[in-house]
């Protein structure tokens, strides 16, 4: 029986369960976006275009590094949700303690790798010389907070897998406020440089990780974490890796492709870097309904397939994707209309505003395809079909996108080549996902098993 803030999604109204779970995720993602945007807003206004470019140039590289570990955390959430839906408390307990152990080990490994690789990767990307030092400093300080960041995502994955999306919301609100206050204090009051923006983010990561971990130490027995039990369980680790490795690999490869794209943007100079960095923060708000429904669908599908509720899973998938598409496209239209004013919030330099507005007024029309792709990927993860999602995203968003930009930009040296590459590959991945979804066999023979099966 679900208790406290956990939610069993295998019974009751599909619409009410999905929306009730998605709303805290939406609000949490909103604060997460504010959390991420605060650095750029404050840096751009207090420190100028060069500092904004330093922060912006690190974004894709950061996701390249953390995306893999986030994918493993997603895989753990699928496994735990499946056990929760099947009421298998023994395997669920082992999976929970395994992913916490992974979060600790993975966070420490990411710290070492991130700090070491920072300058090498930024140089390889062709980061403009005048922002290289600032980008390297921001990147290295950010990765000193890898342990709390990875552990937090693992702990949130546990809570969300049992249907608790409210507590992660509370922790994000608090950590977002901490981040913004520290940004204003370090940069606005003490006039410190871009490194202080990364330091503010690291401190807020520690705050959210501590709160989330403490919550799990006091959680109901069915998903409580005990420090003495934290260790790797071989069978559950195999299941987590089976479900999480393709998503982690997909995240990293997609981020790597975006790093290659970023190197093409870098070739147009620091104003292009700053303008596209400002756009990426605004685009993050369009991701809010996309991410919340994709995450909700992963949990919903996992629990219902664990309980063998196949028809319910399919109805929920269609409803969640429809809601995400409508909301994302609405936000896209607002961004198109207000693009110059939104870009100027970060940097009012005319050239920066022009670069950001140009991309917004191309991509904003096609957020419906972005939403559909992410929702379908979430559905496939929940169904234990992470390889399907990985292959579609890798081919469309990595291979085709990078090839298109790299070849075309030699013949048409325009930033619009980059701008159009995104909606074109969003559309292609949507078509392929829809074909696979309507075949219907994704619901059967999922990959999460028990030790006795």
Secondary structure by P-SEA (a helix, b strand, c coil): cccccccccccccaaaaaaaaaaaaaaaaaaaaaaaaaaaaaaaacccaaaaaaaaaaaaaaaaaaaaaaaaaaaaaaaaaaaaaacaaaaaaaaaaaaaaaaaaaaaaaaaaaaaaaaaaaaaacccccaaaaaaaaaaaaacaaaaaaaaaaaaaaaaaaccccaaaaaaaaaaaaaaaaaaaacccccccaaaaaaaaaaaaaaaaaaaaaaaaacccccccccccccccaaaaaaaaaacaaaaaaaaaaaaaaaaaaaaaaaacaaaaaaaaaaaaaacccaaaaaaaaaaaaaaaaaaaaacaaaaaaaaaaaaaaaaaaaaaaaaaaaaaaaaaaaaaacccaaaaaaaaaaaaaccccaaaaaaaaaaaaaaaaacaaaaaaaaaaaaccaaaaaaaaaaaaaccccccccaaaaaaaaaaaaaaaaaaaccccccccccccccc
